[in-house]
């Protein structure tokens, strides 16, 4: 891939998925290169824990937040002027980083501003083609405009569309002349022979306030079904365990792999990084809850339901997971 280069790799700080899927890429690249990781306050800890020996540099924060009621796409549309300012700020920051750290290459996971004509620039995305409810051409135009500023695009998916995990999001008539499918990326490891412990594992992810709202709903549900054993992963330190609910606060890769393998079924958002994890670990009993108005998650939930037989659940119908006669054996 590369050898003898000084590489800056930086993920978008929209949830933790972009950061976690960069872990296996960094593991591979650091064998023959020097790595510098671009971080924000929300991604700093995971890289500090995983790569304590690798230097980091601070980048502008996107600080994406969801609304309680507005669909995500509308919240992002209203927030676009601020986001566009952050993109300009990170582009300015990159100029200083190149000069100060003598960077040869930058690998940006969905950070639009990390491009430069002075060095080789790679963009990582599973969403080459936007699924927007309105003004889809305009959204795709903006997406293409930024991606075309990069020399190369890495798609974390299979090139064969028949086994694709992201479907139409990453497969179609390509507008970029240098696209490489690098296969699904996950920091987790499959450990066979682990005995089942939980009926349901609830993977909470994504920005507030939806993260906390979903946590409260599942705590109430766990209290209604004392005969079931639950586990929940979350970044909210105030969540407490109960008799039938274990809470895992920001588990590392080993702890998360272990919890998933010990669970009969997994309930999670349909974020792409989470789905790559589930694919690696071979989890079949999946209940996907797309974030309302986050069109990527809504498409992926429907796509996985049709292609892989996962269950599609809306947030206002969570109890159907437990009241319907769905086999999780």
C-alpha positions in Angstrom: 0.0 0.0 0.0 2.5 2.6 1.3 6.0 2.4 2.6 8.3 4.9 4.3 5.7 7.6 4.3 4.5 10.0 7.1 0.7 9.7 7.0 -2.0 11.7 8.6 -5.2 9.7 9.1 -8.2 11.5 10.5 -11.8 10.3 11.0 -15.0 12.4 11.1 -16.2 12.9 14.7 -19.8 12.1 14.0 -20.3 9.2 16.4 -17.5 6.7 16.9 -18.0 4.6 13.8 -15.6 6.6 11.6 -12.9 6.3 14.3 -13.3 2.6 15.0 -13.2 1.6 11.4 -9.9 3.4 11.0 -8.3 1.2 13.6 -7.6 -1.8 11.3 -6.4 0.6 8.6 -3.9 2.2 11.0 -2.8 -1.3 12.2 -1.9 -2.1 8.6 -0.3 1.2 7.7 1.9 1.6 10.7 3.9 -1.6 9.8 5.9 0.3 7.2 5.0 4.0 7.8 4.9 6.7 10.4 1.4 7.6 11.4 -0.1 10.8 12.8 -3.7 10.6 13.9 -6.0 13.6 13.7 -8.4 13.7 16.7 -11.0 15.7 18.4 -12.2 15.7 22.0 -14.7 12.8 21.2 -12.2 10.6 19.3 -9.1 11.3 21.3 -9.6 8.6 24.0 -10.2 5.7 21.7 -7.0 6.3 19.8 -5.1 7.0 23.0 -6.2 3.6 24.4 -5.6 1.7 21.1 -2.4 3.4 19.9 -0.7 5.0 22.9 2.6 5.0 21.0 1.2 7.1 18.0 1.3 10.9 18.1 -2.0 12.8 17.6 -2.9 16.3 16.4 -6.0 18.2 17.3 -8.5 19.1 14.5 -11.6 21.3 14.4 -14.7 19.6 15.8 -17.8 19.1 13.8 -20.0 18.7 16.9 -22.9 17.2 15.0 -26.0 17.1 17.2 -29.4 15.6 16.5 -32.7 17.3 17.3 -35.3 15.7 19.5 -38.0 16.0 16.8 -36.5 17.2 13.6 -35.3 14.5 11.1 -31.5 14.4 10.8 -31.4 15.5 7.2 -33.3 18.7 8.0 -31.1 19.4 11.1 -28.0 19.0 9.0 -29.4 21.3 6.3 -30.1 24.0 8.9 -26.6 23.5 10.3 -24.8 23.5 6.9 -23.4 27.0 7.2 -21.6 26.1 10.4 -20.4 22.8 9.1 -19.1 24.4 6.0 -17.1 26.8 8.2 -15.6 23.8 10.0 -14.6 22.3 6.6 -12.7 25.5 5.8 -11.1 25.5 9.3 -9.8 22.0 8.9 -8.4 22.8 5.5 -6.5 25.7 7.0 -5.3 23.4 9.8 -4.1 20.8 7.3 -1.8 23.4 5.7 -0.1 24.0 9.1 0.1 20.3 9.8 1.8 19.5 6.5 4.4 22.2 7.1 5.0 21.4 10.8 5.0 17.6 10.6 6.2 17.1 7.1 3.3 14.9 6.1 3.5 12.9 2.8 -0.1 11.7 2.6 -3.4 12.4 4.3 -6.2 9.8 4.7 -9.5 11.4 5.5 -12.5 9.4 6.7 -15.3 11.7 5.6 -13.6 14.9 6.6 -14.2 17.0 3.5 -11.7 19.7 4.3 -8.6 17.5 4.5 -7.4 17.9 0.9 -4.3 19.6 -0.5 -2.6 19.9 -3.8 0.8 19.6 -2.1 0.4 16.0 -0.9 -1.4 12.8 -1.9 -4.9 12.8 -0.5 -7.2 9.8 0.1 -10.9 10.0 1.1 -12.6 7.1 2.9 -16.4 6.7 2.4 -19.1 4.1 2.0 -21.5 6.8 0.7 -20.4 7.8 -2.8 -24.1 8.2 -3.7 -26.4 10.2 -1.4 -29.9 9.2 -0.5 -31.6 12.5 0.1 -35.4 12.9 0.5 -35.4 16.2 -1.3 -32.9 18.0 -3.6 -31.0 14.8 -4.1 -29.2 16.1 -7.2 -28.0 19.1 -5.2 -26.8 16.9 -2.3 -25.0 14.6 -4.7 -23.4 17.6 -6.4 -22.0 18.9 -3.1 -20.8 15.3 -2.2 -19.0 14.9 -5.6 -17.5 18.4 -5.5 -15.7 17.6 -2.2 -14.7 14.0 -3.0 -13.2 15.0 -6.4 -10.7 17.2 -4.6 -9.0 13.9 -3.4 -6.6 11.9 -5.4 -8.0 8.5 -4.4 -11.2 7.1 -2.8 -11.2 4.1 -0.5 -14.5 2.3 -0.1 -14.8 0.0 2.9 -17.0 -2.6 1.2 -16.8 -5.5 -1.2 -16.3 -4.5 -4.9 -18.7 -7.3 -5.9 -22.2 -5.7 -5.6 -23.8 -9.1 -5.1 -22.2 -9.3 -1.6 -22.0 -5.6 -0.9 -22.8 -4.4 2.6 -23.7 -0.9 1.5 -25.6 -1.5 -1.7 -26.4 1.5 -3.8 -24.6 3.9 -1.5 -21.2 2.7 -2.8 -22.1 1.0 -6.1 -23.2 2.8 -9.3 -21.8 4.8 -12.2 -18.6 6.2 -10.6 -17.8 9.9 -10.9 -14.2 9.5 -9.6 -11.5 7.9 -11.7 -9.5 6.3 -8.8 -11.8 4.3 -6.5 -10.5 1.3 -4.6 -12.7 -1.1 -2.6 -10.7 -2.1 0.5 -13.2 -4.5 2.0 -15.2 -4.1 5.2 -13.2 -2.7 8.1 -13.7 -3.6 11.7 -11.6 -3.4 14.9 -13.4 -6.4 16.4 -12.3 -10.0 16.5 -14.4 -13.2 16.2 -13.8 -15.6 19.1 -15.5 -18.9 18.6 -16.8 -21.1 21.4 -18.1 -18.4 23.7 -21.1 -19.4 25.8 -24.3 -17.3 25.5 -25.0 -15.0 28.4 -27.5 -12.4 27.2 -30.8 -12.6 25.4 -30.4 -9.1 24.0 -27.4 -6.8 23.6 -28.3 -3.2 23.0 -25.6 -1.2 21.2 -26.2 2.5 21.8 -24.5 4.9 19.4 -24.7 8.3 17.7 -25.0 11.8 19.0 -27.3 13.2 21.7 -30.1 13.6 22.4 -31.2 10.5 20.5 -28.6 8.3 22.3 -30.0 9.1 25.7 -33.6 8.9 24.6 -33.1 5.4 23.3 -31.2 4.4 26.5 -34.1 5.5 28.7 -36.6 3.5 26.6 -34.6 0.3 26.8 -34.1 0.7 30.5 -37.9 0.9 30.9 -38.3 -2.1 28.6 -35.8 -4.2 30.5 -37.7 -3.6 33.7 -40.9 -5.0 32.1 -39.2 -8.2 31.1 -37.3 -9.4 34.2 -37.1 -13.0 32.8 -34.8 -11.7 30.0 -31.1 -10.9 30.4 -30.0 -7.7 28.8 -26.6 -5.9 28.2 -26.3 -2.3 27.0 -23.2 -0.5 25.7 -23.2 3.3 26.1 -21.0 6.3 26.6 -23.3 7.7 29.2 -21.6 7.1 32.6 -24.8 7.8 34.5 -26.4 4.6 33.3 -26.6 2.0 36.0 -26.9 -1.8 35.9 -29.8 -3.7 37.4 -30.6 -7.4 38.1 -31.2 -8.2 34.5 -29.3 -5.4 32.8 -25.5 -5.2 32.5 -24.2 -1.8 31.4 -20.9 -1.7 29.5 -19.4 1.9 29.5 -17.5 2.5 26.3 -16.2 -1.1 26.0 -12.9 -1.6 24.2 -12.6 -3.9 21.1 -12.1 -7.1 23.1 -14.9 -6.3 25.5 -17.3 -5.4 22.7 -16.5 -8.5 20.7 -17.0 -10.6 23.8 -20.4 -9.1 24.6 -21.7 -9.5 21.0 -20.6 -13.1 20.8 -22.3 -13.8 24.2 -25.7 -12.4 22.9 -28.5 -14.3 21.2 -29.6 -11.1 19.5 -28.3 -7.6 19.0 -30.4 -4.4 18.8 -28.6 -1.5 17.2 -28.7 1.5 14.9 -28.1 0.8 11.3 -24.9 2.8 11.1 -22.5 1.4 8.5 -19.6 0.8 10.9 -21.8 -1.2 13.2 -23.1 -3.3 10.3 -19.5 -4.0 9.3 -18.8 -5.2 12.9 -21.9 -7.5 12.8 -20.9 -8.9 9.4 -17.4 -9.7 10.7 -18.8 -11.5 13.8 -21.4 -13.3 11.8 -24.4 -12.1 13.8 -27.7 -13.1 12.2 -30.2 -12.0 14.7 -30.1 -8.3 14.3 -32.8 -5.7 15.1 -32.0 -2.5 13.3 -33.4 0.9 14.4 -32.5 3.6 11.9 -32.2 7.1 13.2 -35.3 9.0 11.9 -34.3 11.2 9.0 -30.7 9.9 8.8 -31.2 8.7 5.2 -28.1 6.5 5.1 -29.3 4.5 8.1 -32.8 4.3 6.8 -31.6 2.9 3.5 -29.2 0.5 5.1 -31.9 -0.9 7.4 -34.2 -1.6 4.5 -31.3 -3.0 2.4 -30.1 -5.3 5.1 -33.7 -6.4 5.9 -34.2 -7.4 2.3 -30.7 -8.8 1.5 -29.7 -10.3 4.8 -33.0 -10.9 6.6 -32.4 -8.6 9.6 -35.3 -7.1 11.4 -36.3 -3.4 10.7 -37.7 -1.7 13.8 -38.9 1.8 14.2 -38.2 3.7 17.5 -41.9 4.0 18.4 -42.3 0.2 18.1 -39.5 -1.1 20.2 -41.6 -3.4 22.3 -42.5 -5.4 19.2 -39.1 -6.9 19.5 -40.1 -8.6 22.7 -43.9 -9.0 22.4 -43.9 -10.6 18.9 -43.1 -14.2 18.5 -39.7 -13.6 16.9 -37.3 -16.5 17.4 -33.8 -15.6 18.5 -32.5 -19.2 18.9 
